[in-house]
């Protein structure tokens, strides 16, 4: 009898590439969730209001741009879930469900959506010529924060503090200059990461 495997037997064998891909995705999601936590617990910049400026949004946007919409959203969902479970990974090194009662809850809850939007738009930005990649990634980053983080953050901020809509918008506008700087930095870092690790261009 021949020991040569039959074609149907070969087809039935599990694909190690798929397992490796899943393991890589899990590792990237966990790593970037931890990265956002580090960005959050670094010293914040006081604004004179109820919500300080932190590097959280830099980590959120960078996660989406590098990992893509699905993995980016999963990384931020993991980060939020771990924080709400009680680990002190939110701004100010706090955690627990109590943060949902604070004025910054809207910004926090918007993070998974922001990463997904940044990732989706980032996939389009990756297709442009290399010379235009950083501006395109910057546009994706800005759009993600303007469409998700700021609207939800301002809405909850105004609700929690009892502000009029115009007052809430004015309070939230304090974060715009800093966000533009963080978005620009995220675009530069993401472009460098994608250039160094071309496999990430497959983005998921």
C-alpha positions as CSV (number, residue, x, y, z in Angstrom):
1,X,0.0,0.0,0.0
2,X,1.2,3.5,-0.7
3,X,1.8,6.0,2.1
4,X,1.1,9.0,-0.2
5,X,-1.8,11.0,1.3
6,X,-4.9,11.2,-0.8
7,X,-5.9,14.6,-2.1
8,X,-9.1,14.6,-0.1
9,X,-7.1,13.8,3.1
10,X,-4.8,16.7,2.4
11,X,-7.8,19.0,1.9
12,X,-9.1,17.9,5.3
13,X,-6.0,19.0,7.2
14,X,-6.3,22.2,9.3
15,X,-4.6,25.3,7.9
16,X,-1.8,26.4,10.2
17,X,-1.7,29.8,8.5
18,X,-5.3,30.5,9.7
19,X,-4.4,29.6,13.2
20,X,-1.3,31.8,13.1
21,X,-3.4,34.7,11.7
22,X,-5.9,34.4,14.6
23,X,-3.1,34.2,17.2
24,X,-1.5,37.3,15.6
25,X,-4.8,39.2,15.7
26,X,-5.4,38.3,19.3
27,X,-1.9,39.5,20.2
28,X,-2.3,42.7,18.4
29,X,-5.6,43.5,20.0
30,X,-4.3,42.8,23.5
31,X,-1.1,44.8,22.8
32,X,-2.9,47.9,21.5
33,X,-5.4,47.7,24.3
34,X,-2.5,47.9,26.8
35,X,-1.0,50.7,24.7
36,X,-4.1,52.8,25.1
37,X,-4.1,52.1,28.8
38,X,-0.6,53.4,29.0
39,X,-1.6,56.5,27.1
40,X,-4.5,57.0,29.5
41,X,-2.5,56.8,32.8
42,X,0.2,59.2,31.7
43,X,-0.1,62.6,33.4
44,X,-3.0,64.6,32.0
45,X,-3.0,68.3,31.1
46,X,-5.6,70.3,33.2
47,X,-8.0,72.3,31.1
48,X,-9.7,74.2,33.9
49,X,-12.8,72.1,33.2
50,X,-14.2,68.7,34.3
51,X,-12.3,66.7,31.6
52,X,-8.5,67.0,31.3
53,X,-6.5,66.5,28.1
54,X,-4.8,63.0,27.9
55,X,-3.1,60.9,25.3
56,X,-6.0,58.5,25.1
57,X,-7.3,59.7,21.8
58,X,-3.9,59.5,20.3
59,X,-3.8,55.8,21.3
60,X,-7.4,55.2,20.1
61,X,-6.8,56.7,16.7
62,X,-3.4,55.1,16.2
63,X,-4.9,51.7,17.1
64,X,-7.6,52.1,14.4
65,X,-5.2,53.4,11.7
66,X,-2.7,50.5,12.3
67,X,-5.1,47.6,13.0
68,X,-8.0,48.4,10.8
69,X,-11.7,48.7,11.7
70,X,-12.4,45.3,13.2
71,X,-9.3,44.7,15.2
72,X,-9.1,48.4,16.2
73,X,-12.7,48.3,17.6
74,X,-12.0,45.0,19.4
75,X,-8.8,46.5,21.0
76,X,-10.8,49.4,22.4
77,X,-13.7,47.2,23.5
78,X,-11.2,45.1,25.4
79,X,-9.7,48.3,26.9
80,X,-13.1,49.6,28.0
81,X,-14.3,46.3,29.3
82,X,-11.1,45.8,31.4
83,X,-11.5,49.3,32.8
84,X,-15.2,48.9,33.7
85,X,-14.3,45.6,35.3
86,X,-12.3,47.6,37.8
87,X,-8.7,47.7,36.6
88,X,-7.3,51.3,36.9
89,X,-6.6,51.8,33.2
90,X,-8.7,55.0,32.6
91,X,-7.5,58.5,32.8
92,X,-6.4,59.3,36.3
93,X,-5.6,55.6,36.9
94,X,-9.2,54.8,37.8
95,X,-11.5,52.0,36.9
96,X,-14.9,50.5,37.7
97,X,-18.5,51.2,36.6
98,X,-18.4,54.5,38.6
99,X,-16.7,56.2,35.7
100,X,-19.9,56.0,33.7
101,X,-21.4,58.5,36.1
102,X,-18.7,61.1,35.3
103,X,-18.7,63.9,32.7
104,X,-16.1,62.1,30.6
105,X,-18.1,58.9,30.1
106,X,-19.2,59.9,26.6
107,X,-15.6,60.3,25.4
108,X,-14.8,56.9,26.8
109,X,-17.8,55.1,25.3
110,X,-17.0,56.6,21.9
111,X,-13.5,55.1,21.7
112,X,-14.4,51.7,20.1
113,X,-16.5,53.5,17.5
114,X,-13.7,56.0,16.9
115,X,-11.2,53.2,16.4
116,X,-13.5,51.5,13.9
117,X,-14.1,54.7,11.9
118,X,-10.4,55.6,11.9
119,X,-9.6,52.0,10.8
120,X,-12.2,52.1,8.0
121,X,-11.1,55.4,6.7
122,X,-7.5,54.4,7.2
123,X,-7.9,51.5,4.8
124,X,-8.9,54.0,2.1
125,X,-5.9,56.2,3.1
126,X,-3.5,53.3,2.7
127,X,-4.4,53.0,-1.0
128,X,-3.1,56.5,-1.9
129,X,0.4,57.1,-3.2
130,X,3.1,56.9,-0.5
131,X,3.8,60.6,-0.8
132,X,0.2,61.4,0.2
133,X,-0.2,58.7,2.8
134,X,0.4,60.8,5.9
135,X,-2.1,63.6,4.9
136,X,-4.6,60.9,4.1
137,X,-4.1,59.1,7.4
138,X,-4.4,62.5,9.2
139,X,-7.7,63.2,7.4
140,X,-9.0,59.7,8.5
141,X,-7.9,60.5,12.1
142,X,-9.5,63.9,12.2
143,X,-12.8,62.6,10.7
144,X,-12.9,59.7,13.2
145,X,-12.7,62.1,16.2
146,X,-15.0,64.7,14.8
147,X,-17.7,62.1,13.9
148,X,-17.6,60.1,17.1
149,X,-15.5,61.2,20.1
150,X,-16.5,64.9,20.1
151,X,-20.3,64.5,19.5
152,X,-20.8,61.8,22.1
153,X,-18.4,63.3,24.5
154,X,-19.9,66.8,24.3
155,X,-23.5,65.4,24.6
156,X,-22.7,63.4,27.8
157,X,-20.6,66.3,29.2
158,X,-23.5,68.7,28.8
159,X,-25.9,66.2,30.3
160,X,-23.9,65.4,33.3
161,X,-23.0,69.0,34.1
162,X,-26.4,70.5,33.2
163,X,-25.0,72.7,30.5
164,X,-26.9,74.3,27.7
165,X,-26.0,73.0,24.2
166,X,-23.9,76.0,23.3
167,X,-22.1,75.8,26.7
168,X,-21.4,72.1,26.2
169,X,-20.0,72.8,22.7
170,X,-17.8,75.6,24.0
171,X,-16.5,73.3,26.8
172,X,-15.8,70.5,24.3
173,X,-14.0,72.9,21.9
174,X,-11.1,73.1,24.4
175,X,-10.0,69.7,23.2
176,X,-9.9,70.5,19.4
177,X,-6.4,72.0,19.1
178,X,-4.9,69.2,21.2
179,X,-6.7,66.6,19.2
180,X,-5.4,68.0,15.9
181,X,-1.9,67.7,17.2
182,X,-2.5,64.1,18.4
183,X,-4.1,63.2,15.1
184,X,-1.2,64.5,13.2
185,X,1.2,62.5,15.4
186,X,-0.9,59.4,15.1
187,X,-0.8,59.7,11.3
188,X,3.0,60.0,11.3
189,X,3.4,57.0,13.6
190,X,0.9,54.9,11.7
191,X,2.6,55.6,8.4
192,X,5.9,54.6,9.8
193,X,4.4,51.4,11.3
194,X,2.8,50.5,8.1
195,X,6.0,51.1,6.2
196,X,8.0,49.0,8.7
197,X,5.4,46.2,8.8
198,X,3.8,45.9,5.4
199,X,1.7,42.9,6.4
200,X,-0.4,45.3,8.4
201,X,-1.6,46.8,5.1
202,X,-3.9,43.8,4.9
203,X,-5.9,45.7,7.7
204,X,-8.9,44.0,9.1
